[in-house]
Amino acid sequence: MVFDAVNDPRNFKAATEAAKKTGKHVQATISFATTPFHTAEKYVELAKQLAGEGADSLCLKDMAGLLKPYEAYDLVKAIKKAVSLPIEIHSHATTGMSVATLAKAAEAGAEILDTCISSLAMGTSHSPTETMVEIFKGTEYDTGLDTKLLLEIAEYFREVRKNYKKFESSFLGADTRILAAQVPGGMLSNLEGQLKEQGAADKMDAVLKEISVVQKDFGYPPLVTPTSQIVGTQAVFNVLFGRYAKLTGESMDLLVGKYGACPAPKNDEVVKKALETLKMEKAITHRPADDIPNEFGKLEDETKKLLGTDKVDVEDVLTYAMFPKVAPDFFKKRANGPVKFTAEPEAPKAAAAAPAAAGSAAKYVVNVNGADYNVVVRPEGTMAVTPAAAPAAAPAAAAPAAPAAAAPSGAGAVVHAPVTGTIVRFAVAEGASVAAGQTVVIIESMKMELEIKATSAGSIHFLVPTGTQVAAQQAVAELS
């Protein structure tokens, strides 16, 4: 399967040609969205372009459950009339329409329907396999699958699912707000977690409304990986800090064309802001990947350094290439084997801790979401929380890391983290003279990178090392 987040046919070509050279079946994916610029005629034209590039089949990817049943029927019919390729329908159940959509798509000639075993279905997932099997039973679309056997599979995964309860999204039914916000199922659960992390879980409705504004300003990209994350996170920042007061690095790249051509014109003022920040004269209009040099040799050397070996598997190089921030930690922990989750029994009541002596402080280690924190409870009841252990920093050409986390001296202006996240790298060296408004720290939050700027001019002193997980408004640097 080959897909492009902005449906730019130029971005399909290299992957399609590479797969065809190996004799593989190439399925080109069309990301579905409902905007003024996503019409049936344009989808048909895109299907023809992808077929012309060598696709063996097409997939209509309805990541937010926005494809309506009769709309699906008409669209499949139109594409079938234009190209003679098999069509797969991939529709999520978030809005409650997917079962009917799959049925009508099959009537129109779609050969493949994506479903999910019932115990893992619905909500932000897919339509139940058993349901669709029963709907088609006795018709020309009969799958021939045995429902009794499917029920056995469903029972097995019903028990497995219990082990992952803590990762469940609260969106388990039909959420019709998505019909307006166009948020894919995975994006919805991600937004929920991100807002909780930022202490803003009550702002979900405001963020869903803001998403439609950001999507329009960014040229109506379909909301699928990674554009869903880019648009969603920018919407969160807009709600938290004001519209476009803080642009993520990925938002700026999308605005200036580094992801390819979006379907519609973008907001000129927001593009201008991104160009100025990136110090670019104009947006990219050609295929952006043409600017990327062959980096495999460099990535291979970096992977060898990470693993401490003279030879590395191509799979490890590709893992590092695709996930440069996650791969280093994965390589370190890989020898421990796969992570296993089991349903947690009800915890016994904890014994009361012995009271601290008068005038002293009691120290505890508290684990929050897998991270240990040293907590000091003072007699007056206040708490000081600092990370007990920081994850490995992503490799980057960065200035030297500061020593262990320190508190501000009080002698200068303090730079705070605007959001909860991880310090990725320093933009300047320790002790460097910086100007007010100059970028000094890069923080990763909600899978996006955000610049932290100096609040005044002065000499920079970093209070936390790279790789540190910090809370919103935690002091990360001081200017003197």
C-alpha positions as CSV (number, residue, x, y, z in Angstrom):
1,M,0.0,0.0,0.0
2,V,1.3,3.4,-1.0
3,F,-0.4,6.6,0.2
4,D,0.4,10.3,0.4
5,A,-1.1,12.5,3.1
6,V,-1.9,15.3,0.7
7,N,-2.8,13.1,-2.3
8,D,0.0,14.6,-4.4
9,P,0.4,12.1,-7.3
10,R,4.1,13.2,-7.6
11,N,4.7,11.7,-4.2
12,F,3.5,8.2,-5.2
13,K,5.8,7.8,-8.2
14,A,9.1,6.8,-6.6
15,A,7.6,4.3,-4.2
16,T,5.4,2.8,-6.9
17,E,8.4,2.4,-9.2
18,A,10.5,0.8,-6.5
19,A,7.8,-1.7,-5.6
20,K,7.2,-2.6,-9.2
21,K,10.9,-3.3,-9.7
22,T,10.6,-6.0,-7.0
23,G,7.5,-7.5,-8.7
24,K,5.2,-6.5,-5.9
25,H,1.5,-5.6,-6.1
26,V,1.1,-1.8,-5.7
27,Q,-2.0,-0.6,-4.1
28,A,-2.3,3.2,-4.4
29,T,-4.4,4.8,-1.6
30,I,-6.7,7.8,-2.0
31,S,-7.2,9.6,1.3
32,F,-10.9,10.7,1.5
33,A,-11.9,14.1,2.9
34,T,-15.0,16.2,2.6
35,T,-14.0,19.7,1.8
36,P,-14.9,22.2,-1.0
37,F,-11.9,20.9,-2.9
38,H,-12.5,17.2,-2.6
39,T,-15.1,16.4,-5.3
40,A,-15.9,13.2,-7.0
41,E,-14.5,14.5,-10.2
42,K,-11.1,15.2,-8.5
43,Y,-11.1,11.8,-6.9
44,V,-11.7,10.2,-10.3
45,E,-8.9,12.3,-11.9
46,L,-6.5,11.2,-9.1
47,A,-7.5,7.5,-9.6
48,K,-6.7,7.9,-13.3
49,Q,-3.3,9.4,-12.5
50,L,-2.4,6.7,-10.0
51,A,-3.4,4.0,-12.5
52,G,-1.3,5.7,-15.1
53,E,1.7,5.5,-12.7
54,G,1.4,1.7,-12.5
55,A,-1.0,1.0,-9.5
56,D,-2.4,-2.5,-9.5
57,S,-5.3,-1.7,-7.2
58,L,-6.8,1.3,-5.4
59,C,-7.8,1.9,-1.8
60,L,-10.3,4.5,-0.8
61,K,-9.1,5.4,2.7
62,D,-11.9,6.9,4.8
63,M,-9.9,7.4,8.0
64,A,-12.5,9.6,9.8
65,G,-15.7,7.7,8.9
66,L,-16.9,10.6,6.7
67,L,-17.8,8.5,3.6
68,K,-21.5,8.3,3.5
69,P,-23.2,5.2,2.1
70,Y,-24.8,6.6,-1.0
71,E,-21.8,8.9,-1.6
72,A,-19.6,5.7,-1.5
73,Y,-21.8,4.0,-4.0
74,D,-21.6,6.9,-6.5
75,L,-17.8,7.4,-6.0
76,V,-17.0,3.7,-6.5
77,K,-19.2,3.6,-9.6
78,A,-17.4,6.7,-11.0
79,I,-13.9,5.4,-10.3
80,K,-14.9,2.0,-11.8
81,K,-16.1,3.7,-14.9
82,A,-12.7,5.5,-15.3
83,V,-10.2,2.8,-14.4
84,S,-10.3,-1.0,-14.5
85,L,-8.6,-1.7,-11.1
86,P,-9.9,-3.5,-8.0
87,I,-11.0,-1.1,-5.3
88,E,-10.6,-1.6,-1.5
89,I,-12.7,0.4,1.0
90,H,-11.1,1.3,4.3
91,S,-13.6,3.0,6.5
92,H,-13.6,3.7,10.3
93,A,-16.7,3.4,12.5
94,T,-16.2,6.6,14.4
95,T,-19.4,8.3,13.0
96,G,-21.5,5.2,13.0
97,M,-21.9,5.1,9.2
98,S,-19.3,2.5,8.2
99,V,-21.4,-0.6,8.1
100,A,-23.9,1.0,5.6
101,T,-21.0,2.5,3.7
102,L,-19.3,-0.8,3.2
103,A,-22.6,-2.4,2.1
104,K,-23.3,0.2,-0.5
105,A,-19.6,0.2,-1.7
106,A,-19.9,-3.5,-2.3
107,E,-23.1,-3.0,-4.3
108,A,-21.2,-0.5,-6.5
109,G,-18.5,-3.0,-7.3
110,A,-15.8,-2.6,-4.6
111,E,-14.0,-5.9,-4.3
112,I,-12.3,-5.6,-0.9
113,L,-13.8,-4.3,2.4
114,D,-11.6,-3.7,5.5
115,T,-13.3,-5.0,8.7
116,C,-12.3,-5.9,12.3
117,I,-13.3,-8.8,14.5
118,S,-16.2,-7.6,16.6
119,S,-14.4,-7.6,20.0
120,L,-12.0,-5.0,18.6
121,A,-14.4,-3.2,16.4
122,M,-16.5,0.0,16.3
123,G,-15.6,3.3,18.0
124,T,-12.5,4.6,16.4
125,S,-11.9,1.1,14.9
126,H,-13.6,-0.6,11.9
127,S,-17.0,-2.3,11.3
128,P,-17.3,-5.8,12.8
129,T,-16.3,-8.7,10.4
130,E,-19.2,-10.9,11.7
131,T,-21.7,-8.1,11.0
132,M,-20.7,-7.7,7.4
133,V,-20.5,-11.5,6.8
134,E,-24.1,-11.8,8.0
135,I,-25.3,-8.9,6.0
136,F,-23.9,-10.4,2.8
137,K,-25.0,-14.0,3.6
138,G,-27.2,-15.5,0.9
139,T,-26.5,-12.7,-1.5
140,E,-24.2,-12.4,-4.5
141,Y,-21.6,-10.9,-2.1
142,D,-21.7,-13.9,0.3
143,T,-18.2,-14.2,1.8
144,G,-18.5,-17.9,2.6
145,L,-17.0,-17.3,6.0
146,D,-18.2,-19.3,9.0
147,T,-19.8,-17.0,11.6
148,K,-19.4,-19.6,14.4
149,L,-15.6,-19.7,13.8
150,L,-15.5,-15.9,13.7
151,L,-17.3,-15.8,17.1
152,E,-14.6,-18.0,18.6
153,I,-12.0,-15.6,17.4
154,A,-14.0,-12.7,18.8
155,E,-14.1,-14.4,22.2
156,Y,-10.3,-14.9,22.2
157,F,-9.7,-11.2,21.5
158,R,-12.3,-10.1,24.0
159,E,-10.0,-11.5,26.7
160,V,-6.9,-10.1,25.1
161,R,-8.4,-6.6,24.9
162,K,-8.8,-6.5,28.7
163,N,-5.0,-6.4,29.0
164,Y,-4.9,-3.1,27.1
165,K,-7.7,-1.4,29.0
166,K,-5.5,1.5,30.2
167,F,-4.8,2.4,26.5
168,E,-8.5,2.5,25.5
169,S,-10.0,5.7,24.1
170,S,-13.1,6.9,25.8
171,F,-14.7,7.3,22.3
172,L,-16.3,3.8,22.0
173,G,-19.6,4.7,20.4
174,A,-20.6,6.9,17.5
175,D,-19.2,10.5,17.8
176,T,-21.1,12.6,15.3
177,R,-19.0,15.7,16.1
178,I,-16.5,14.1,13.7
179,L,-18.9,14.9,10.8
180,A,-18.0,18.5,11.3
181,A,-14.4,18.3,12.5
182,Q,-13.3,15.5,10.1
183,V,-11.0,13.9,12.7
184,P,-9.8,10.3,12.1
185,G,-10.3,7.8,14.8
186,G,-6.7,7.5,15.7
187,M,-6.3,11.2,15.8
188,L,-9.3,11.5,18.1
189,S,-7.8,9.2,20.7
190,N,-4.4,10.9,20.3
191,L,-6.0,14.4,20.9
192,E,-7.7,13.1,24.0
193,G,-4.4,11.9,25.4
194,Q,-2.5,15.0,24.4
195,L,-5.1,17.3,26.0
196,K,-5.0,15.3,29.2
197,E,-1.1,15.5,29.2
198,Q,-1.4,19.3,28.9
199,G,-4.0,19.5,31.7
200,A,-6.6,20.7,29.2
201,A,-9.0,17.8,28.8
202,D,-11.9,20.2,29.0
203,K,-10.9,21.9,25.8
204,M,-11.7,19.0,23.4
205,D,-14.8,20.7,21.8
206,A,-12.8,23.9,21.2
207,V,-10.0,22.0,19.6
208,L,-12.4,20.1,17.3
209,K,-13.8,23.4,16.1
210,E,-10.3,24.8,15.6
211,I,-9.2,21.8,13.5
212,S,-11.5,22.9,10.7
213,V,-10.0,26.4,10.7
214,V,-6.4,25.0,10.6
215,Q,-7.3,22.5,7.9
216,K,-8.6,25.3,5.7
217,D,-5.7,27.6,6.4
218,F,-3.3,24.8,5.5
219,G,-4.9,24.1,2.1
220,Y,-7.4,21.5,3.1
221,P,-5.0,18.5,3.4
222,P,-6.8,15.2,4.1
223,L,-6.5,14.4,7.8
224,V,-4.4,11.3,7.7
225,T,-1.0,10.4,9.1
226,P,1.0,12.7,9.4
227,T,-1.2,15.6,8.4
228,S,-3.8,14.7,11.0
229,Q,-1.2,14.9,13.7
230,I,0.2,18.2,12.3
231,V,-3.2,19.9,12.0
232,G,-4.5,18.5,15.3
233,T,-1.5,19.5,17.3
234,Q,-1.6,23.0,15.7
235,A,-5.2,23.3,16.7
236,V,-4.3,22.4,20.3
237,F,-1.6,25.0,20.3
238,N,-4.0,27.6,18.8
239,V,-6.5,26.9,21.6
240,L,-3.9,27.0,24.3
241,F,-1.8,30.0,23.2
242,G,-3.8,31.9,20.6
243,R,-4.2,31.3,16.8
244,Y,-0.8,30.7,15.3
245,A,1.0,32.3,18.2
246,K,3.2,29.2,18.2
247,L,3.8,27.2,14.9
248,T,5.2,23.7,15.2
249,G,8.1,22.9,12.9
250,E,6.0,20.3,11.1
251,S,3.2,22.9,10.6
252,M,5.7,25.3,9.0
253,D,7.0,22.5,6.7
254,L,3.5,21.7,5.5
255,L,2.7,25.4,4.9
256,V,5.8,25.9,2.8
257,G,5.3,22.8,0.6
258,K,7.8,20.4,2.1
259,Y,5.1,17.7,2.2
260,G,3.9,18.3,-1.3
261,A,1.1,20.3,-2.9
262,C,-2.0,20.6,-0.8
263,P,-5.4,20.5,-2.6
264,A,-6.2,24.2,-2.1
265,P,-4.6,27.6,-1.7
266,K,-3.3,28.2,1.9
267,N,-3.7,31.2,4.2
268,D,-1.1,33.7,2.8
269,E,-0.4,35.3,6.2
270,V,0.3,32.0,7.9
271,V,2.5,30.9,5.0
272,K,4.4,34.2,5.2
273,K,5.0,33.6,9.0
274,A,6.3,30.1,8.3
275,L,8.6,31.4,5.5
276,E,10.0,34.1,7.7
277,T,10.7,31.7,10.6
278,L,12.4,29.2,8.2
279,K,14.3,32.0,6.5
280,M,12.9,30.9,3.1
281,E,12.1,33.3,0.2
282,K,9.3,31.3,-1.3
283,A,7.3,28.1,-0.9
284,I,8.3,24.9,-2.6
285,T,6.3,24.1,-5.8
286,H,8.3,21.1,-7.1
287,R,8.3,17.6,-5.7
288,P,9.9,18.2,-2.3
289,A,11.6,14.8,-2.2
290,D,13.7,15.8,-5.2
291,D,15.7,18.0,-2.8
292,I,16.7,15.2,-0.5
293,P,20.1,13.7,-1.2
294,N,20.8,9.9,-0.9
295,E,21.3,9.6,2.9
296,F,21.4,5.8,3.2
297,G,25.2,5.7,3.8
298,K,25.1,8.4,6.4
299,L,22.1,6.7,8.2
300,E,24.0,3.4,8.1
301,D,27.0,5.0,9.8
302,E,24.8,6.6,12.4
303,T,23.0,3.3,13.0
304,K,26.4,1.5,13.5
305,K,27.4,4.1,16.0
306,L,24.1,3.7,17.9
307,L,24.5,-0.1,18.0
308,G,28.2,0.0,18.6
309,T,28.8,-2.5,15.7
310,D,30.7,-2.6,12.4
311,K,27.8,-4.2,10.5
312,V,24.1,-3.5,10.7
313,D,21.0,-5.0,9.2
314,V,19.2,-2.9,6.6
315,E,16.0,-3.3,8.7
316,D,17.8,-1.4,11.6
317,V,18.9,1.3,9.2
318,L,15.4,1.7,7.9
319,T,14.0,1.8,11.5
320,Y,16.4,4.6,12.4
321,A,15.6,6.4,9.1
322,M,11.8,6.3,9.8
323,F,11.9,6.9,13.6
324,P,15.1,8.8,14.4
325,K,13.8,9.9,17.8
326,V,12.3,6.6,18.9
327,A,14.9,4.1,17.4
328,P,17.8,4.8,19.8
329,D,15.7,3.9,22.8
330,F,14.2,0.9,21.0
331,F,17.6,-0.4,20.2
332,K,18.7,-0.2,23.8
333,K,15.6,-2.0,25.1
334,R,15.2,-4.5,22.3
335,A,17.2,-7.2,24.0
336,N,14.6,-7.2,26.8
337,G,12.1,-8.8,24.5
338,P,8.6,-7.7,23.6
339,V,6.6,-5.7,26.2
340,K,3.8,-7.7,27.7
341,F,0.6,-6.3,29.2
342,T,-1.7,-8.2,31.5
343,A,-4.9,-7.2,33.1
344,E,-4.1,-5.6,36.4
345,P,-5.8,-7.1,39.5
346,E,-7.3,-4.7,41.9
347,A,-4.5,-3.2,44.0
348,P,-4.6,-3.9,47.7
349,K,-4.9,-1.0,50.0
350,A,-1.5,0.6,50.6
351,A,-0.2,0.7,54.1
352,A,0.1,4.2,55.5
353,A,3.6,5.7,55.4
354,A,5.3,6.6,58.6
355,P,5.0,10.3,59.2
356,A,8.1,12.4,58.7
357,A,9.9,13.8,61.7
358,A,8.9,17.4,62.6
359,G,10.7,19.8,60.3
360,S,11.9,17.1,57.9
361,A,10.7,16.1,54.4
362,A,9.4,12.7,53.3
363,K,10.7,11.4,50.0
364,Y,8.9,9.1,47.6
365,V,9.2,7.8,44.1
366,V,6.0,8.2,42.2
367,N,5.4,6.5,38.8
368,V,3.2,8.4,36.3
369,N,2.6,6.9,32.9
370,G,5.7,4.8,33.1
371,A,8.0,7.6,34.3
372,D,9.5,7.7,37.8
373,Y,9.5,11.0,39.6
374,N,11.2,11.9,42.9
375,V,8.6,13.6,45.1
376,V,9.5,15.4,48.2
377,V,6.6,16.1,50.6
378,R,7.5,18.9,53.0
379,P,5.8,19.5,56.4
380,E,3.7,22.3,55.0
381,G,2.3,20.0,52.3
382,T,4.0,21.3,49.2
383,M,5.6,19.0,46.7
384,A,8.7,19.3,44.5
385,V,8.8,17.0,41.5
386,T,11.8,16.4,39.3
387,P,12.4,13.6,36.8
388,A,14.1,10.7,38.4
389,A,15.4,9.4,35.1
390,A,15.4,10.9,31.7
391,P,15.0,9.0,28.5
392,A,17.8,8.9,26.0
393,A,18.0,12.0,23.8
394,A,17.5,11.7,20.1
395,P,20.8,12.0,18.2
396,A,21.2,15.5,16.9
397,A,23.9,18.0,16.1
398,A,23.2,19.9,19.3
399,A,25.1,22.1,21.7
400,P,26.6,20.3,24.8
401,A,23.9,19.2,27.3
402,A,23.6,20.9,30.6
403,P,24.3,19.0,33.8
404,A,21.5,17.6,36.0
405,A,18.3,19.6,36.4
406,A,18.7,22.7,38.4
407,A,16.4,25.4,39.9
408,P,16.6,29.0,38.7
409,S,19.1,31.1,40.7
410,G,16.6,34.0,40.7
411,A,19.3,36.4,39.3
412,G,17.9,36.5,35.7
413,A,14.9,36.0,33.5
414,V,13.6,32.5,33.3
415,V,12.6,30.6,30.2
416,H,9.7,28.2,30.8
417,A,8.5,25.2,28.8
418,P,5.1,26.3,27.2
419,V,3.8,22.7,27.2
420,T,4.5,19.3,28.7
421,G,7.1,17.5,26.5
422,T,10.7,16.3,26.1
423,I,13.7,18.6,25.6
424,V,15.1,17.5,22.2
425,R,18.0,19.8,21.7
426,F,19.5,23.2,22.5
427,A,19.6,25.7,19.6
428,V,22.5,27.5,21.1
429,A,25.6,26.6,23.1
430,E,25.6,26.8,26.9
431,G,26.7,30.3,27.9
432,A,26.0,31.9,24.5
433,S,24.7,35.4,24.3
434,V,21.2,35.4,22.8
435,A,18.7,38.1,21.7
436,A,15.1,38.4,23.0
437,G,12.9,36.2,20.8
438,Q,15.8,34.0,19.6
439,T,15.1,30.2,19.6
440,V,17.1,28.6,22.4
441,V,15.5,25.2,23.0
442,I,13.6,22.7,20.9
443,I,10.9,20.7,22.8
444,E,9.0,17.8,21.4
445,S,5.3,17.8,22.5
446,M,2.4,15.8,21.1
447,K,4.8,14.2,18.5
448,M,5.6,17.7,17.1
449,E,8.7,19.9,17.6
450,L,8.2,23.4,19.1
451,E,10.7,26.2,19.5
452,I,11.1,27.8,22.9
453,K,12.4,31.4,22.6
454,A,14.4,33.6,24.9
455,T,12.2,35.9,26.9
456,S,15.0,38.6,27.0
457,A,18.5,39.2,25.9
458,G,21.4,37.7,27.9
459,S,23.7,34.8,28.5
460,I,21.9,31.5,28.4
461,H,22.2,28.9,31.1
462,F,20.2,25.6,30.7
463,L,18.5,24.2,33.7
464,V,17.7,20.8,32.3
465,P,19.6,18.4,30.1
466,T,18.4,17.2,26.7
467,G,16.1,14.2,26.9
468,T,14.4,15.5,30.0
469,Q,10.7,15.2,30.3
470,V,9.4,18.5,31.5
471,A,6.0,19.8,32.7
472,A,4.2,22.8,31.3
473,Q,5.7,26.0,32.8
474,Q,8.7,24.2,34.2
475,A,11.9,26.3,34.1
476,V,14.2,25.1,31.4
477,A,16.8,27.9,31.1
478,E,17.8,31.2,32.7
479,L,19.2,34.4,31.2
480,S,21.7,36.6,33.0
